[in-house]
């Protein structure tokens, strides 16, 4: 789940917008999905499924996304912001670095999700 959420964070803006549209979810879902998956990072390291060297990048990504949240930053949570906002660009760089460290390549298929409403 963590690597799948990183794949969405690492994707270029047009791919992210297409993924959001396909699954009919809002932009914040990218950050929320990463936040949920991040909770498993320590356990994945302990179980040998994740290199501990990527934890600083994961934590930095969490900090960047946290700075972008809240009502005062609502404009950063739009599909349009994905292509122009420096915070989203930074999350892409960090996510790509983790994916390269873990998988050897950052470009991954974006996951299919089921949305329960």
HELIX and SHEET records of a PDB file:
HELIX    1   1 UNK A    2  UNK A   10  1                                   9    
HELIX    2   2 UNK A   13  UNK A   23  1                                  11    
HELIX    3   3 UNK A   28  UNK A   38  1                                  11    
HELIX    4   4 UNK A   41  UNK A   46  1                                   6    
HELIX    5   5 UNK A   52  UNK A   54  5                                   3    
HELIX    6   6 UNK A   55  UNK A   67  1                                  13    
HELIX    7   7 UNK A   71  UNK A   77  5                                   7    
HELIX    8   8 UNK A   81  UNK A   84  1                                   4    
HELIX    9   9 UNK A   86  UNK A  103  1                                  18    
END                                                                             
